[in-house]
């Protein structure tokens, strides 16, 4: 078992555990069980090498986190859970790439570099997310709309740029 | 697989719009990790792929099932690549038996990666096209692909086993001495007849018994000359003649038989030509010796069963290619309609020999589970027996080859002997 596997399992356990615990604390047992079962299913699919479930998993955890926001589950837990789900999703894909390659050269440094970048992404995500949770701004509707349009436009530009980079 | 970029975009838009509509700031905070993740892509995006590739094969001409090692060396002549997946496009029909044709690695500028894999190729011509390179950033969101052509060619020839001498007797032979009885008296081994003594005949050849009966004349023993002959191999490559089971096609056995026959006749000094009759007509002009053997093996290497409206029936066989009264050898599992053409060839004066890989024995294993197997098998065996008997009655020698017996054994036991019409 490589270090990437360990981090994948850890991330998945963290994402599942935090979200399930959050729902359990709010008494939403149905969602709690659903999240736990889905986490186990994702783990099982990864062991079998099935692709596609990771993307569905990330989407599911994002939806569950969104719903959790309205149930007043602790925002920090939700953020941590989303970051962990993102790491699990990335590592799921990375592990599949490693498995699909007939041979992996310099596998240790390849994994190490990947994990470094990924942990940096996770750390920054937590940092910015945490900052966003603590900063409270009171804006007029006009500003909200303006910022909303600008954000949507920037986001579209970013995704468009990435799509073009992708050959 | 779901497009990862699309998924991230969908989640981000979803969180953003839901956050705005419900005025839930927490949802906007949840966007942060996704945005950071998206930002990493352009940061570590790979530049243009520039590689120098060399592929070296341990051999470019081998006999089938001889392992071939492919060595690849790829040097990065561009900038650093965080994660690069390299895949040698192995030609269709080849599978690496040992090692892998692809590698995942990271490459510094000027760094090389070397790897090798082994192939156990089947008969055929194979062209290596090139290497597919896919470089991506650590997140795998930005992927750059390049196909880098590197040519390579592998020729996998059929096995050639050499059976013992095959006894044939065409009506016409060539002038050079060989091993085929020429139906004319002269120097040889087999007794041919007695003729009147002529000056110059060696005295030890005098037939004293005949001479004693005719006091006024001497008689000399004559032997049958042995010469080389023209042999035309016709390999049936019509798809409908061949059955195919999980383990492969009966055509491969026909190719083996053709190779063995060519080897035998050429090493006996005969002039051999070959016609592959299937999707197209592939004619190997008659010739002698090792060079001709190479030509025939090359033709057999590229041969494959195929369909054609024109060559669907054997009657369109271009007989003018074969010298009159020569020996023709037809290699085919045989179908009923072929008999007419074979009779016609026989009537034109060709000596015809049919080497027929038995399709019944070949398919038997696969069909055994069928409830009507036994009945069907009996009927088809009877039909085939009748067809072969008809051919034999017309003076066509037939080798019904059960392909579980090696071809040289089948030839040695059946064709190594003098055919019944020899005496």
HADDOCK unambig.tbl for C-alpha pairs under 7 A between the chains (distance, minus, plus):
assign (segid A and resid 51 and name CA) (segid B and resid 1 and name CA) 6.74 0.50 0.50
assign (segid A and resid 52 and name CA) (segid B and resid 1 and name CA) 5.33 0.50 0.50
assign (segid A and resid 52 and name CA) (segid B and resid 2 and name CA) 6.37 0.50 0.50
assign (segid A and resid 55 and name CA) (segid B and resid 2 and name CA) 6.73 0.50 0.50
assign (segid A and resid 59 and name CA) (segid B and resid 11 and name CA) 6.92 0.50 0.50
assign (segid A and resid 66 and name CA) (segid B and resid 27 and name CA) 6.48 0.50 0.50
assign (segid A and resid 69 and name CA) (segid B and resid 26 and name CA) 6.68 0.50 0.50
assign (segid A and resid 75 and name CA) (segid B and resid 26 and name CA) 6.55 0.50 0.50
assign (segid A and resid 79 and name CA) (segid B and resid 30 and name CA) 5.72 0.50 0.50
assign (segid A and resid 83 and name CA) (segid B and resid 33 and name CA) 6.13 0.50 0.50
assign (segid A and resid 90 and name CA) (segid B and resid 139 and name CA) 6.84 0.50 0.50
assign (segid A and resid 101 and name CA) (segid B and resid 102 and name CA) 5.82 0.50 0.50
assign (segid A and resid 101 and name CA) (segid B and resid 103 and name CA) 5.56 0.50 0.50
assign (segid A and resid 101 and name CA) (segid B and resid 104 and name CA) 5.78 0.50 0.50
assign (segid A and resid 102 and name CA) (segid B and resid 100 and name CA) 4.73 0.50 0.50
assign (segid A and resid 102 and name CA) (segid B and resid 101 and name CA) 6.54 0.50 0.50
assign (segid A and resid 102 and name CA) (segid B and resid 102 and name CA) 5.07 0.50 0.50
assign (segid A and resid 102 and name CA) (segid B and resid 103 and name CA) 5.78 0.50 0.50
assign (segid A and resid 103 and name CA) (segid B and resid 100 and name CA) 6.23 0.50 0.50
assign (segid A and resid 103 and name CA) (segid B and resid 102 and name CA) 6.27 0.50 0.50
assign (segid A and resid 103 and name CA) (segid B and resid 103 and name CA) 4.65 0.50 0.50
assign (segid A and resid 103 and name CA) (segid B and resid 104 and name CA) 6.36 0.50 0.50
assign (segid A and resid 104 and name CA) (segid B and resid 103 and name CA) 5.48 0.50 0.50
assign (segid A and resid 104 and name CA) (segid B and resid 104 and name CA) 4.77 0.50 0.50
assign (segid A and resid 104 and name CA) (segid B and resid 105 and name CA) 5.99 0.50 0.50
assign (segid A and resid 105 and name CA) (segid B and resid 103 and name CA) 6.82 0.50 0.50
assign (segid A and resid 105 and name CA) (segid B and resid 104 and name CA) 6.10 0.50 0.50
assign (segid A and resid 105 and name CA) (segid B and resid 105 and name CA) 4.93 0.50 0.50
assign (segid A and resid 106 and name CA) (segid B and resid 105 and name CA) 6.25 0.50 0.50
assign (segid A and resid 110 and name CA) (segid B and resid 105 and name CA) 6.84 0.50 0.50
assign (segid A and resid 110 and name CA) (segid B and resid 106 and name CA) 6.57 0.50 0.50
assign (segid A and resid 114 and name CA) (segid B and resid 138 and name CA) 5.76 0.50 0.50
assign (segid A and resid 121 and name CA) (segid B and resid 36 and name CA) 6.08 0.50 0.50
assign (segid A and resid 121 and name CA) (segid B and resid 37 and name CA) 5.92 0.50 0.50
assign (segid A and resid 122 and name CA) (segid B and resid 33 and name CA) 6.58 0.50 0.50
assign (segid A and resid 124 and name CA) (segid B and resid 36 and name CA) 6.88 0.50 0.50
assign (segid A and resid 125 and name CA) (segid B and resid 32 and name CA) 5.35 0.50 0.50
assign (segid A and resid 125 and name CA) (segid B and resid 33 and name CA) 3.69 0.50 0.50
assign (segid A and resid 125 and name CA) (segid B and resid 36 and name CA) 5.91 0.50 0.50
assign (segid A and resid 126 and name CA) (segid B and resid 33 and name CA) 6.57 0.50 0.50
assign (segid A and resid 128 and name CA) (segid B and resid 32 and name CA) 5.86 0.50 0.50
assign (segid A and resid 129 and name CA) (segid B and resid 29 and name CA) 4.67 0.50 0.50
assign (segid A and resid 129 and name CA) (segid B and resid 30 and name CA) 6.15 0.50 0.50
assign (segid A and resid 129 and name CA) (segid B and resid 32 and name CA) 5.06 0.50 0.50
assign (segid A and resid 129 and name CA) (segid B and resid 33 and name CA) 6.79 0.50 0.50
assign (segid A and resid 132 and name CA) (segid B and resid 29 and name CA) 5.09 0.50 0.50
assign (segid A and resid 133 and name CA) (segid B and resid 26 and name CA) 6.22 0.50 0.50
assign (segid A and resid 133 and name CA) (segid B and resid 29 and name CA) 5.85 0.50 0.50
assign (segid A and resid 159 and name CA) (segid B and resid 9 and name CA) 6.80 0.50 0.50
assign (segid A and resid 162 and name CA) (segid B and resid 142 and name CA) 6.48 0.50 0.50
assign (segid A and resid 165 and name CA) (segid B and resid 142 and name CA) 6.00 0.50 0.50
assign (segid A and resid 166 and name CA) (segid B and resid 142 and name CA) 4.70 0.50 0.50
assign (segid A and resid 166 and name CA) (segid B and resid 143 and name CA) 4.89 0.50 0.50
assign (segid A and resid 166 and name CA) (segid B and resid 144 and name CA) 6.05 0.50 0.50
assign (segid A and resid 167 and name CA) (segid B and resid 143 and name CA) 6.09 0.50 0.50
assign (segid A and resid 167 and name CA) (segid B and resid 144 and name CA) 5.16 0.50 0.50
assign (segid A and resid 167 and name CA) (segid B and resid 145 and name CA) 6.33 0.50 0.50
